[in-house]
Amino acid sequence: MRLLVLLILAIFSFSSLVKAAEETGLKAKVEAVPKILQKSGARTATLKASRWPDFSNCNGESSCCDKLKAIKFPDNYRGGRDPVFSKVDGLHLEVPTKNAQSVFITWTLRVEGAGEIINPWQNICSAWHGSVTESFRGGQVYSKAYIAYGNSDNYQPVGQDAAMTVPDGGSAVSNNPSDPTHTGSCTLKVPENTDKIKVQIYWKNDTALNITSKADYQNLMVTVLPKGRND
């Protein structure tokens, strides 16, 4: 009788261990599944033109016309310097990375570009009376992922620039908007003992057009790959 009881207890214990092992294995499999976080644009984002338009058919004060005609694309940066990256407002994510091996970041932006009539008196010439034709060149709009680790707000760029070509915007009398879409991506290995990272998408405008991206046409996705995956 005692032997029978011991045998039953042994079978029960073995069954419990098998069940626990199965549950543990199932849990490990669940934890090994990549986690996906997604964020749509919170608001319309805008970037002012970084270049002057091309000026032609100038009729007015001669010194100003000469000055306008001397401004040539591609050396006509406003402010005299190359454009810099700035945040796409609202397109950011805070990503838990405890036990994460790497993250895959991808984002999509659709933009609209349109020329803005320049008043030479306000922007270039100290005195101006006359007329001028302004043509708004397209060019490149770039975007890039920036990362900050933990609670730091020291965002640093990662990966390559994503670029999209924005067509010319026409002349001042016919500003035809255009709307190219592009997708950028990068993969980042998560440093040891990093519980979270913050992802922020930046962009810059290297055109003579004002650039707009509506909130509905912005998307950021981060896939978190856990440790222990072999694929």
C-alpha positions as CSV (number, residue, x, y, z in Angstrom):
1,M,0.0,0.0,0.0
2,R,2.8,2.3,1.0
3,L,4.6,1.6,-2.3
4,L,1.4,2.4,-4.2
5,V,1.1,5.7,-2.5
6,L,4.7,6.6,-3.3
7,L,4.1,5.6,-6.9
8,I,1.1,7.9,-7.2
9,L,3.0,10.8,-5.6
10,A,5.9,10.3,-8.0
11,I,3.5,10.3,-11.0
12,F,1.8,13.4,-9.7
13,S,5.1,15.2,-9.1
14,F,6.4,14.2,-12.6
15,S,3.1,15.5,-14.1
16,S,3.5,18.8,-12.2
17,L,7.0,19.2,-13.4
18,V,6.0,18.5,-17.0
19,K,3.2,21.0,-16.8
20,A,5.5,23.6,-15.3
21,A,8.1,23.0,-18.0
22,E,5.4,23.3,-20.7
23,E,4.1,26.6,-19.1
24,T,7.6,27.9,-18.8
25,G,8.4,27.0,-22.4
26,L,5.2,28.6,-23.6
27,K,6.0,31.7,-21.6
28,A,9.5,31.8,-23.1
29,K,8.0,31.5,-26.6
30,V,5.6,34.3,-25.9
31,E,8.3,36.6,-24.6
32,A,10.5,35.8,-27.7
33,V,7.9,37.3,-30.0
34,P,8.9,40.7,-31.3
35,K,6.9,43.7,-29.9
36,I,5.7,46.4,-32.2
37,L,5.1,50.0,-31.2
38,Q,3.5,52.5,-33.5
39,K,2.9,56.2,-33.6
40,S,1.1,58.4,-36.1
41,G,1.9,62.1,-36.4
42,A,0.3,64.2,-33.7
43,R,0.1,67.4,-35.7
44,T,1.0,69.0,-39.1
45,A,4.7,69.6,-39.4
46,T,6.2,72.4,-41.4
47,L,9.7,73.4,-42.6
48,K,10.4,76.8,-44.2
49,A,12.3,76.9,-47.4
50,S,16.1,76.9,-47.0
51,R,16.9,78.5,-50.4
52,W,15.9,81.6,-52.2
53,P,13.8,81.2,-55.3
54,D,15.4,82.0,-58.7
55,F,14.7,85.6,-59.6
56,S,14.2,86.7,-63.3
57,N,12.5,89.4,-65.4
58,C,13.4,92.0,-62.8
59,N,12.0,95.5,-63.4
60,G,12.7,98.2,-60.8
61,E,15.6,99.7,-58.8
62,S,18.7,98.7,-60.7
63,S,21.0,97.8,-57.7
64,C,18.4,95.5,-56.3
65,C,17.8,93.9,-59.6
66,D,21.5,93.2,-59.9
67,K,21.5,91.7,-56.4
68,L,18.5,89.5,-57.2
69,K,20.1,88.3,-60.4
70,A,23.3,87.4,-58.6
71,I,21.5,85.0,-56.3
72,K,21.9,81.7,-58.1
73,F,20.7,78.2,-57.2
74,P,22.3,76.1,-55.6
75,D,24.4,78.7,-53.7
76,N,21.5,80.7,-52.5
77,Y,20.9,79.5,-49.0
78,R,18.9,81.8,-46.8
79,G,20.9,83.0,-43.9
80,G,24.1,81.9,-45.7
81,R,24.3,78.3,-44.3
82,D,23.2,74.8,-45.1
83,P,19.9,73.6,-43.6
84,V,20.0,71.6,-40.4
85,F,17.9,68.7,-39.1
86,S,15.0,69.6,-36.8
87,K,12.3,67.5,-35.1
88,V,9.2,66.4,-36.8
89,D,6.8,67.5,-34.1
90,G,5.0,64.6,-32.4
91,L,6.7,61.8,-34.3
92,H,8.5,60.1,-31.4
93,L,8.2,57.0,-29.3
94,E,9.5,55.8,-25.9
95,V,10.4,52.2,-26.3
96,P,10.9,49.7,-23.4
97,T,14.1,47.7,-24.1
98,K,14.6,45.6,-21.0
99,N,15.9,42.2,-22.3
100,A,15.9,43.5,-25.8
101,Q,18.6,42.6,-28.3
102,S,17.9,45.2,-31.0
103,V,15.2,47.4,-32.4
104,F,14.2,48.0,-36.0
105,I,12.9,51.5,-36.7
106,T,10.9,52.5,-39.8
107,W,9.1,55.7,-40.6
108,T,7.0,57.2,-43.4
109,L,6.5,60.8,-44.4
110,R,4.4,62.3,-47.1
111,V,5.2,65.9,-47.9
112,E,3.7,68.8,-49.8
113,G,5.9,71.6,-51.2
114,A,4.7,75.0,-52.3
115,G,6.5,78.3,-53.2
116,E,6.0,81.4,-51.1
117,I,6.2,84.8,-52.8
118,I,9.2,86.7,-51.5
119,N,9.1,90.5,-51.0
120,P,12.6,91.7,-51.9
121,W,12.1,94.9,-49.8
122,Q,11.6,92.9,-46.6
123,N,14.1,90.2,-47.3
124,I,16.9,91.3,-49.6
125,C,16.9,94.9,-50.7
126,S,16.8,97.9,-48.4
127,A,14.6,99.7,-50.9
128,W,12.5,98.1,-53.6
129,H,9.9,99.2,-56.1
130,G,9.2,97.0,-59.1
131,S,8.4,93.5,-60.2
132,V,10.2,90.2,-60.4
133,T,9.4,86.7,-61.5
134,E,10.2,84.1,-58.8
135,S,10.7,80.4,-59.6
136,F,10.7,77.9,-56.8
137,R,13.2,75.0,-57.2
138,G,12.6,71.6,-55.7
139,G,15.3,69.5,-54.4
140,Q,15.9,67.1,-51.5
141,V,14.0,66.7,-48.2
142,Y,15.9,64.4,-45.8
143,S,14.8,62.6,-42.7
144,K,16.7,60.6,-40.0
145,A,16.1,58.7,-36.8
146,Y,17.6,60.2,-33.6
147,I,18.0,58.2,-30.4
148,A,18.3,59.1,-26.7
149,Y,19.0,56.4,-24.1
150,G,17.3,56.0,-20.7
151,N,16.1,59.3,-19.2
152,S,18.6,61.3,-21.2
153,D,17.4,63.9,-23.7
154,N,20.7,63.9,-25.6
155,Y,19.4,62.7,-29.0
156,Q,22.0,61.4,-31.4
157,P,21.5,60.5,-35.1
158,V,21.6,56.8,-36.1
159,G,21.6,55.1,-39.5
160,Q,21.6,56.8,-42.9
161,D,19.6,59.8,-44.1
162,A,16.4,59.0,-46.0
163,A,15.9,61.3,-48.9
164,M,13.0,62.2,-51.1
165,T,13.1,64.4,-54.2
166,V,10.5,67.2,-54.2
167,P,9.8,68.5,-57.7
168,D,10.0,72.2,-58.7
169,G,7.1,74.3,-57.4
170,G,6.6,76.5,-60.5
171,S,6.6,80.2,-60.5
172,A,4.9,82.7,-58.2
173,V,1.8,82.8,-60.3
174,S,1.4,79.0,-60.4
175,N,2.6,77.3,-57.3
176,N,1.7,73.7,-57.9
177,P,2.1,71.6,-54.7
178,S,3.7,68.1,-55.0
179,D,3.4,65.3,-52.5
180,P,6.2,62.6,-52.7
181,T,6.3,60.0,-50.0
182,H,9.3,58.2,-48.7
183,T,10.2,55.6,-46.0
184,G,13.3,55.5,-43.9
185,S,14.6,52.7,-41.7
186,C,17.5,51.6,-39.5
187,T,18.4,48.8,-37.1
188,L,19.9,49.6,-33.7
189,K,21.6,47.1,-31.3
190,V,20.4,47.9,-27.7
191,P,23.3,48.4,-25.3
192,E,23.4,46.3,-22.2
193,N,21.5,47.4,-19.1
194,T,19.3,49.8,-21.2
195,D,15.7,49.8,-20.0
196,K,14.4,52.2,-22.6
197,I,15.3,54.3,-25.6
198,K,13.5,57.3,-27.0
199,V,13.1,57.6,-30.8
200,Q,12.6,60.9,-32.5
201,I,12.4,61.5,-36.3
202,Y,14.1,64.6,-37.6
203,W,14.1,66.2,-41.0
204,K,15.6,69.0,-43.1
205,N,14.6,70.9,-46.2
206,D,17.0,71.6,-49.0
207,T,14.6,73.3,-51.4
208,A,13.2,76.7,-52.2
209,L,9.7,75.4,-51.2
210,N,8.0,75.5,-47.9
211,I,7.4,71.9,-46.9
212,T,4.4,70.6,-45.0
213,S,3.6,67.1,-43.8
214,K,0.1,66.5,-42.5
215,A,-0.4,64.4,-39.3
216,D,-2.4,61.8,-41.1
217,Y,0.6,61.1,-43.5
218,Q,3.3,60.6,-40.8
219,N,4.0,57.2,-39.2
220,L,6.7,55.8,-36.9
221,M,7.1,52.1,-36.1
222,V,9.6,50.4,-33.8
223,T,9.9,46.6,-33.7
224,V,11.7,45.3,-30.5
225,L,13.6,42.0,-30.9
226,P,14.1,40.2,-27.6
227,K,17.4,38.5,-26.6
228,G,17.7,34.8,-27.4
229,R,16.3,34.9,-30.9
230,N,18.4,33.2,-33.6
231,D,16.5,34.5,-36.6
